[in-house]
Amino acid sequence: HGRWKHQPDAGGKIPHGRQHFTLVSIAGTLARRGVCPEAIEACLQVVNARQCERPGPPENIKQIARSSSLWMARREGLG
């Protein structure tokens, strides 16, 4: 417990090559806790900019956040 498969390294950086899966994991965690898509996107944009070794394009991050709301709708049988 307490360790996720996809997370930043000990220094808080997300290595290139793991950033997509780490950001998707963070988005899923937030969505499961009921965080709205706008807040998920805001969080992911900051993590992307400050913690990713090579930040991805903001539009890619926006897409992950949009997708997270669809995952929860499907999980709850709403989509």
Order of alpha helices (4+ residues) and beta strands (2+ residues): alpha-alpha-alpha
